[in-house]
Amino acid sequence: MKNLKYLFLVLALNIFFGCEFFSETSSDESEEITTEDSDITLQEGLEDGEWNKDYAQKPQNEKKQITEADLKFESIFEKRSLFLKKGEKLKEAFYGLSGDSIRIEFLSDSPVLSLSIIEERSGRPVKIFKKQNKIDFIYDVYFDNTFSINADFVRESYVNIKISRKSASVENYYNQFEITRDSIVVQNKTQRSLQGTTMGYEKAFNEPKKFIVSNSLSLSGESKVYAPIDVPANTKEFIYTLRISGKDQALSEDGQLFDNVSSSSKKIKVFGIPLWESSGSKSSLSREILNNLFPPQKDEDFSLNVFFFDKESEIKKFLNYTGDPDPKAFLYDINNSAISTQSRVGLIKKPRTGYSYIGLQTNSTWKNTYAWLDVVALSEKTFHYEIRYGMKKIN
């Protein structure tokens, strides 16, 4: 019995001292982690073993105050070992404030055709270097302005280029601007202008051309009619609308194709889209414009056979033929023609002959059919524009 009491006493003592050791160990580990997290802040705030009150009140992100003596050339653009292909151009824009100094450092393994520093606002050159491969040039800025460096290479070259700016005052140093870039269309070609192409629009008719296609049993009218579509010489494609109805009544939508084409083109993001379709392109500006147009109002009870022709000689065959439409009887544009079609809108490439002809054939036995044709010619126009750089203050 005494041995049993002794055993219980030993177990109780082991449990008591074991718990105390565990508590002390846990406390030490906790303090160690906390010290690691706050070590840097505590040591910086301590001075000779006492807490520095001034340090506690000082913002941690406070910037060093710049003085006039600290102003020096600082890099604003730098490229090293830049590889440029033959005929490739290098252009970089930057700005300077009144009184600032700009330094251009340039090194290439072969002479450049020309390197010019241009004042963007006026287009005047600050300096032009020709057939040089090493340049170290400093100039002063008299008025706040944007500048650009332009280099033309006649052969493959590796280039080091660095543009630095030394602020004229502490105020200039802290005034920060960003470069803006705009494309400005100019009336005439200039030394720094680029050429672009855009789409032009022109009405083929002053007002929609009206057709009366007689019923097939009419003795006085024509169950087949045709008309030439005369478009300007520089036309690439043309968009047309054909409204087909059983009523001899004009609508307000007739004659609105030009305005609709112009409005549609403004809604399309043209960047990267070719003007015209080709075998290698999946889309084009002209096709996107067409996709944004709606067909004219339809009359469900009336339709026409619509044919487009490239040659006037085929028109005569069409008029004289009495059977069902057959490509072997007369040649027509199968891709753009349609049998028993209601009001429609379409896009057609200008034929090589310069003229396109439309032929209409009735599908009505007892009633006349009326049609209104409107056409807008699409052409390619060239224009000149300049890339101009400006400055915008960063708040």
C-alpha positions as CSV (number, residue, x, y, z in Angstrom):
1,M,0.0,0.0,0.0
2,K,2.8,2.4,0.8
3,N,4.4,1.6,-2.5
4,L,1.2,2.5,-4.3
5,K,1.0,5.9,-2.5
6,Y,4.6,6.6,-3.4
7,L,4.0,5.9,-7.1
8,F,1.0,8.3,-7.1
9,L,3.2,11.1,-5.5
10,V,6.0,10.7,-8.2
11,L,3.5,10.9,-11.0
12,A,1.9,14.1,-9.6
13,L,5.2,15.8,-9.3
14,N,6.2,14.9,-12.9
15,I,3.0,16.3,-14.2
16,F,3.3,19.6,-12.2
17,F,6.9,20.4,-13.3
18,G,6.3,19.2,-16.9
19,C,3.4,21.7,-17.3
20,E,5.5,24.6,-15.9
21,F,8.4,23.8,-18.3
22,F,6.0,23.7,-21.3
23,S,4.5,27.1,-20.3
24,E,7.9,28.7,-20.0
25,T,9.1,27.3,-23.4
26,S,5.9,28.5,-25.2
27,S,6.3,32.0,-23.7
28,D,9.9,32.2,-24.8
29,E,9.1,31.1,-28.4
30,S,6.3,33.7,-28.6
31,E,8.5,36.5,-27.5
32,E,11.2,35.4,-30.0
33,I,8.7,35.7,-32.9
34,T,7.5,39.1,-31.8
35,T,11.0,40.4,-31.6
36,E,11.8,39.2,-35.1
37,D,8.8,41.1,-36.5
38,S,9.6,44.4,-34.7
39,D,13.4,44.1,-34.6
40,I,14.2,46.7,-37.2
41,T,11.7,49.3,-36.0
42,L,12.8,48.9,-32.3
43,Q,16.5,49.2,-33.0
44,E,16.1,52.3,-35.3
45,G,14.0,54.0,-32.6
46,L,16.4,53.2,-29.8
47,E,19.2,55.7,-29.2
48,D,21.6,55.0,-26.3
49,G,19.1,52.6,-24.8
50,E,16.3,55.2,-24.8
51,W,13.4,55.7,-27.1
52,N,13.9,58.5,-29.7
53,K,10.6,60.5,-29.6
54,D,11.6,62.6,-32.7
55,Y,12.0,59.4,-34.7
56,A,8.5,58.2,-33.7
57,Q,6.9,61.4,-35.0
58,K,8.8,61.4,-38.3
59,P,6.9,59.9,-41.3
60,Q,8.6,56.8,-42.6
61,N,8.1,57.6,-46.3
62,E,9.3,61.2,-46.1
63,K,11.4,62.1,-49.2
64,K,14.8,63.8,-49.0
65,Q,14.5,67.5,-49.7
66,I,16.2,68.4,-53.0
67,T,18.2,71.6,-53.2
68,E,19.8,73.5,-56.1
69,A,23.1,71.8,-55.3
70,D,21.5,68.4,-55.9
71,L,20.3,69.1,-59.4
72,K,22.2,67.1,-62.0
73,F,21.7,65.3,-65.3
74,E,19.3,62.4,-64.7
75,S,18.4,59.8,-67.3
76,I,14.9,60.0,-68.7
77,F,15.4,57.4,-71.5
78,E,18.0,54.8,-72.1
79,K,18.5,51.8,-74.4
80,R,21.6,49.7,-74.7
81,S,22.5,47.2,-77.4
82,L,19.3,48.1,-79.3
83,F,19.3,46.3,-82.7
84,L,17.8,48.2,-85.7
85,K,17.3,46.7,-89.1
86,K,18.3,48.4,-92.4
87,G,15.9,51.2,-93.2
88,E,14.4,51.1,-89.8
89,K,13.8,54.4,-87.9
90,L,14.3,55.3,-84.3
91,K,12.0,57.9,-82.7
92,E,11.6,58.8,-79.1
93,A,9.8,61.8,-77.6
94,F,10.7,63.7,-74.3
95,Y,10.1,67.1,-72.8
96,G,12.1,69.9,-71.2
97,L,11.0,72.9,-69.1
98,S,12.2,76.4,-69.5
99,G,15.8,76.7,-68.4
100,D,16.4,72.9,-68.3
101,S,19.4,71.3,-70.1
102,I,19.1,68.2,-72.3
103,R,21.9,65.9,-73.0
104,I,21.9,63.4,-75.9
105,E,24.5,60.5,-75.8
106,F,24.5,58.3,-78.9
107,L,26.8,55.4,-80.0
108,S,26.3,53.0,-82.9
109,D,28.6,50.5,-84.6
110,S,27.9,52.1,-88.0
111,P,27.2,55.8,-89.0
112,V,23.5,56.8,-89.1
113,L,22.2,58.5,-92.3
114,S,20.9,61.3,-90.1
115,L,20.0,62.0,-86.5
116,S,17.8,65.0,-85.7
117,I,16.5,66.6,-82.6
118,I,13.1,68.2,-83.4
119,E,11.1,70.8,-81.4
120,E,7.6,69.2,-81.7
121,R,5.5,72.3,-81.3
122,S,7.0,74.2,-84.3
123,G,8.6,71.3,-86.1
124,R,11.9,73.2,-86.2
125,P,15.1,71.2,-85.8
126,V,17.3,71.9,-82.8
127,K,20.2,70.0,-84.3
128,I,20.8,67.6,-87.2
129,F,23.7,65.2,-87.4
130,K,24.6,63.4,-90.6
131,K,26.7,60.2,-91.0
132,Q,28.0,60.0,-87.5
133,N,28.1,57.1,-85.1
134,K,29.1,58.9,-81.9
135,I,27.3,62.0,-80.5
136,D,27.4,63.8,-77.2
137,F,25.3,66.9,-77.4
138,I,23.9,69.3,-74.8
139,Y,21.4,72.1,-75.4
140,D,19.3,74.4,-73.3
141,V,15.5,74.6,-73.3
142,Y,14.2,78.2,-73.6
143,F,10.4,77.4,-73.4
144,D,8.5,74.4,-72.0
145,N,8.3,72.1,-75.0
146,T,8.2,68.5,-76.2
147,F,11.1,67.3,-78.3
148,S,11.8,64.1,-80.3
149,I,15.0,62.4,-81.5
150,N,14.8,60.8,-84.9
151,A,17.4,58.6,-86.4
152,D,17.5,56.9,-89.9
153,F,19.7,53.9,-90.4
154,V,21.1,52.8,-93.8
155,R,22.4,49.5,-92.5
156,E,21.9,47.1,-89.6
157,S,23.2,48.6,-86.4
158,Y,23.6,48.1,-82.7
159,V,22.8,51.3,-80.8
160,N,23.3,52.8,-77.3
161,I,21.3,55.9,-76.7
162,K,20.7,57.9,-73.5
163,I,18.7,61.1,-73.0
164,S,19.2,63.0,-69.8
165,R,17.7,66.1,-68.3
166,K,19.1,68.6,-65.8
167,S,16.3,70.7,-64.1
168,A,16.9,74.4,-64.0
169,S,15.3,74.7,-60.6
170,V,13.9,72.7,-57.7
171,E,10.4,73.7,-58.9
172,N,11.1,72.2,-62.4
173,Y,12.4,69.1,-60.8
174,Y,9.2,68.4,-59.0
175,N,6.9,69.4,-61.9
176,Q,6.1,66.2,-63.7
177,F,4.5,65.8,-67.1
178,E,3.5,63.0,-69.4
179,I,3.9,62.8,-73.1
180,T,0.7,62.9,-75.2
181,R,0.5,61.6,-78.8
182,D,-2.0,62.8,-81.5
183,S,-2.5,62.3,-85.2
184,I,-3.2,65.6,-87.0
185,V,-4.4,65.6,-90.6
186,V,-2.7,68.3,-92.6
187,Q,-3.8,69.8,-95.9
188,N,-0.5,69.4,-97.8
189,K,2.4,67.0,-97.6
190,T,5.2,68.1,-95.2
191,Q,8.7,66.9,-94.4
192,R,7.5,65.0,-91.4
193,S,4.0,64.0,-92.6
194,L,2.9,60.4,-93.2
195,Q,0.5,59.2,-95.9
196,G,-2.6,57.2,-95.0
197,T,-5.6,55.8,-96.8
198,T,-9.3,56.1,-95.9
199,M,-12.6,55.3,-97.5
200,G,-14.6,57.9,-99.4
201,Y,-18.3,57.8,-100.1
202,E,-20.3,59.2,-103.0
203,K,-23.9,59.0,-104.2
204,A,-24.4,57.2,-107.5
205,F,-27.8,58.8,-107.9
206,N,-29.2,62.1,-106.7
207,E,-32.3,60.2,-105.6
208,P,-33.2,56.6,-105.6
209,K,-34.0,55.1,-109.1
210,K,-37.5,53.9,-109.3
211,F,-38.6,50.8,-111.4
212,I,-42.1,49.6,-112.4
213,V,-42.0,45.9,-113.2
214,S,-45.3,44.9,-114.8
215,N,-47.1,41.6,-114.0
216,S,-46.4,38.7,-116.3
217,L,-49.9,39.0,-118.1
218,S,-49.5,42.7,-118.8
219,L,-49.8,43.6,-122.5
220,S,-48.6,47.2,-122.1
221,G,-45.8,47.0,-119.4
222,E,-42.4,45.3,-119.2
223,S,-42.1,42.2,-117.0
224,K,-38.3,42.7,-117.3
225,V,-36.4,45.9,-116.8
226,Y,-32.8,46.9,-116.4
227,A,-30.6,50.0,-115.7
228,P,-26.9,50.7,-115.7
229,I,-25.2,51.6,-112.4
230,D,-22.7,54.4,-113.2
231,V,-20.2,54.9,-110.5
232,P,-17.1,57.2,-110.4
233,A,-13.9,55.9,-112.0
234,N,-12.0,55.6,-108.6
235,T,-14.8,53.3,-107.1
236,K,-13.6,50.1,-105.6
237,E,-16.9,48.7,-104.4
238,F,-20.5,49.9,-104.1
239,I,-23.2,49.3,-101.5
240,Y,-26.8,49.2,-102.7
241,T,-30.3,48.9,-101.3
242,L,-33.3,47.6,-103.3
243,R,-36.7,48.1,-101.8
244,I,-39.4,45.9,-103.4
245,S,-43.1,46.6,-102.8
246,G,-46.5,46.1,-104.3
247,K,-47.5,49.7,-103.5
248,D,-46.5,52.7,-105.7
249,Q,-45.6,54.7,-102.6
250,A,-42.2,56.3,-101.5
251,L,-41.1,55.9,-97.9
252,S,-39.0,58.2,-95.7
253,E,-36.2,55.6,-95.6
254,D,-35.7,55.9,-99.4
255,G,-32.6,57.9,-100.2
256,Q,-31.1,57.5,-96.7
257,L,-28.3,55.0,-97.7
258,F,-25.6,57.6,-97.9
259,D,-26.3,58.9,-94.4
260,N,-26.5,55.3,-93.1
261,V,-23.2,54.3,-94.6
262,S,-21.5,57.4,-93.2
263,S,-23.0,56.8,-89.8
264,S,-22.1,53.1,-89.8
265,S,-18.4,53.8,-90.7
266,K,-18.0,56.1,-87.7
267,K,-19.1,53.3,-85.3
268,I,-16.5,50.8,-86.5
269,K,-13.0,50.6,-85.0
270,V,-11.0,50.6,-88.2
271,F,-7.5,50.1,-86.6
272,G,-6.0,47.0,-88.2
273,I,-8.9,46.4,-90.6
274,P,-8.1,46.6,-94.3
275,L,-10.4,48.8,-96.4
276,W,-11.2,46.1,-98.9
277,E,-11.6,42.4,-98.8
278,S,-8.9,40.2,-100.3
279,S,-8.1,36.5,-100.5
280,G,-6.0,36.8,-97.4
281,S,-8.3,38.9,-95.2
282,K,-11.3,37.7,-93.3
283,S,-12.9,41.1,-93.0
284,S,-12.7,44.6,-94.3
285,L,-14.1,48.1,-93.5
286,S,-16.6,47.9,-96.4
287,R,-17.8,44.5,-95.2
288,E,-18.2,45.8,-91.6
289,I,-20.2,48.8,-92.9
290,L,-22.5,46.4,-94.8
291,N,-23.0,44.2,-91.7
292,N,-24.2,47.3,-89.8
293,L,-26.9,48.2,-92.4
294,F,-30.5,46.9,-92.3
295,P,-32.4,45.8,-95.5
296,P,-35.2,48.2,-96.5
297,Q,-38.7,47.5,-95.5
298,K,-40.1,44.3,-96.9
299,D,-43.4,43.6,-98.5
300,E,-44.0,39.9,-97.8
301,D,-46.3,39.4,-100.8
302,F,-43.8,40.7,-103.4
303,S,-40.5,39.7,-104.7
304,L,-38.3,39.9,-107.8
305,N,-35.6,38.0,-109.6
306,V,-32.5,40.3,-109.3
307,F,-29.5,40.0,-111.6
308,F,-26.2,41.9,-111.8
309,F,-24.3,42.0,-115.1
310,D,-20.8,43.1,-116.1
311,K,-21.5,43.4,-119.8
312,E,-24.2,45.2,-121.7
313,S,-24.4,42.4,-124.3
314,E,-25.6,40.0,-121.6
315,I,-28.5,42.4,-120.8
316,K,-29.9,41.9,-124.3
317,K,-29.8,38.1,-123.8
318,F,-31.6,38.5,-120.5
319,L,-34.4,40.7,-122.1
320,N,-34.9,38.3,-125.0
321,Y,-34.8,35.1,-123.0
322,T,-38.3,33.6,-122.2
323,G,-37.4,30.6,-120.1
324,D,-36.5,30.2,-116.4
325,P,-33.3,31.9,-115.3
326,D,-30.3,30.0,-116.6
327,P,-26.6,31.0,-116.4
328,K,-26.1,29.3,-119.7
329,A,-28.7,31.5,-121.4
330,F,-27.1,34.7,-120.2
331,L,-24.1,35.3,-118.0
332,Y,-24.7,37.1,-114.7
333,D,-23.0,37.6,-111.4
334,I,-24.2,34.5,-109.6
335,N,-22.6,35.6,-106.2
336,N,-24.6,38.8,-106.0
337,S,-27.8,37.9,-107.9
338,A,-30.9,36.3,-106.3
339,I,-34.0,34.6,-107.4
340,S,-37.4,35.5,-105.8
341,T,-35.8,37.9,-103.4
342,Q,-37.5,40.5,-101.2
343,S,-36.0,43.9,-100.3
344,R,-32.2,43.5,-99.9
345,V,-28.9,45.3,-99.2
346,G,-25.6,44.2,-100.8
347,L,-22.0,44.9,-101.5
348,I,-20.5,44.5,-105.0
349,K,-17.0,45.0,-106.4
350,K,-16.8,47.4,-109.3
351,P,-16.4,45.4,-112.5
352,R,-13.3,45.8,-114.6
353,T,-15.4,47.2,-117.4
354,G,-16.4,50.1,-115.2
355,Y,-20.1,49.6,-115.5
356,S,-22.5,47.3,-113.6
357,Y,-26.0,46.6,-114.8
358,I,-29.0,45.5,-112.8
359,G,-31.8,43.5,-114.3
360,L,-35.2,42.9,-112.6
361,Q,-37.8,40.2,-113.5
362,T,-41.3,40.0,-112.1
363,N,-42.6,37.1,-110.0
364,S,-46.2,38.4,-109.9
365,T,-48.8,37.2,-112.3
366,W,-51.6,39.7,-111.7
367,K,-50.0,42.8,-110.1
368,N,-47.2,45.2,-110.9
369,T,-44.2,45.3,-108.6
370,Y,-42.3,48.5,-107.7
371,A,-38.7,48.9,-106.7
372,W,-36.4,51.7,-105.5
373,L,-32.6,51.3,-106.0
374,D,-30.1,53.4,-104.1
375,V,-26.3,53.1,-104.5
376,V,-23.3,54.6,-102.7
377,A,-19.9,54.3,-104.3
378,L,-16.9,53.5,-102.1
379,S,-13.5,54.7,-103.1
380,E,-10.0,54.9,-101.6
381,K,-8.7,58.3,-100.6
382,T,-5.2,59.3,-99.5
383,F,-4.5,61.9,-96.9
384,H,-1.4,63.3,-95.1
385,Y,-1.1,63.4,-91.3
386,E,1.6,64.2,-88.7
387,I,2.3,62.5,-85.4
388,R,2.6,65.3,-82.9
389,Y,3.6,65.1,-79.3
390,G,2.5,67.3,-76.4
391,M,2.8,67.6,-72.6
392,K,0.2,67.0,-69.9
393,K,0.9,67.8,-66.3
394,I,0.6,65.0,-63.8
395,N,-1.5,66.1,-60.8
